[in-house]
Amino acid sequence: MPTMQIRRRASIPLLLAPLFVAAPLGCARPVAAPAESPPPLVFFEYPRQDEVVDFEEFTGRADALQSVELRSRVTGYLTKLHFADGEVVKEGRLLFTIDDRLYKAEHDRAEANVRLAEAHLGRVARDYDRVEKLRNTGALSGEEFDKVVGDKAESEAALNVARAARVTAQLNLDYTRITAPIDGRMSRRYADPGSLIKADETALSMLLKVDKIHVYFDVDDRTYLNIRRAINDGRMHFDGDGKTAVEVGLPDEDGYKLQGFVNFIDNKLDPGTGTLRLRAEVANPAMLLSPGLFVRVKLPISEKQKVMLVPEVALGTNQGQKFVYALNTDNEVVERRVRKVGKQYGRYRVLLDSDVQPTERVLVKGIQRVREGSKTEARPEPMPPTKGLAPATNQGGPTGDPSKPTGSASTSPAATTAPAPTRSGS
């Protein structure tokens, strides 16, 4: 009896097992395949082929085109000022007046001495004429004749001395009126009326010519050698004769809005710094440049040359090796090696040695979402604003529509847009 109970209990799980196994098989539903993700959206531009000028940037210091420290040539008391501090004056404008009473008296005395010498010479000249006639008759001794001749010579010399003294007195009298030697802007006055001014010692003010400005800057020895080799090879003209243009930028600006030209090149390098001093003359109509201001100078170091440029954002770096992602005709990403780059012009970088072709589409946006071989949805990048193109027009900076290829290629791969895949419901 106990044996049969054990067998019945053991058979119950065996009878229920098929029910539990059959239950999930009867309720199973088909599993949906994972939806295919759409290709990443990227934007592209075509490389540009333009003529640009290679350049170097330096820090310069502005200085006045002409500067004059005003001093008196005579000693005396300052009686009057004829300008306001900081005023712009023209050449010949009266600026200071020194007490001239003493110098006027000296001039009058010198004038009187001239008249005295002229009168004495007139009398001696008449004596000479008389003795000249008597000498021919033999009524006059040679000694007496020599005395009259000597008196005449002394009188002529005394007249010349008196006239020179009168010129000196006139100059001293004129020096009591100090005028502007050049057009320019006055500094503040260094002495007030009533002050004793010592000749050639007391500084009265400073006058600067600032409608044009000199900008001094130092070129390092490597740049100097590059320029000299380019000149020797005939690849550029560089001299201090005003034919080499430069651009000048202010400290609070990003670009270079002022134009000038090199008008001086020093004849030796500074052995202490290994640099060569250059000077540029820059027009200053708006008076933005002031002597002592530090500025940025862009100096061309080559003639115009045709190069390929791509947007700076398109360049990537992998373990020190620069590269650019481009698109093939199937909108697949391909990597193009960039072995050497040049200067940056605004948002564009010069490619000196690379595998990039002029007709290839270069990725500028969405680069982080793709890798080589990725399928993409490609669209042209909209035209950037004109002011984003930094190079000046005289340097042949890149221009044009970035969504169209430039250069000699007549055709380019068309931009295709892949349709967005639809996700199937379950």
Order of alpha helices (4+ residues) and beta strands (2+ residues): alpha-beta-beta-beta-beta-beta-beta-alpha-alpha-beta-beta-beta-beta-alpha-beta-beta-beta-beta-beta-beta-beta-beta-beta-beta-beta
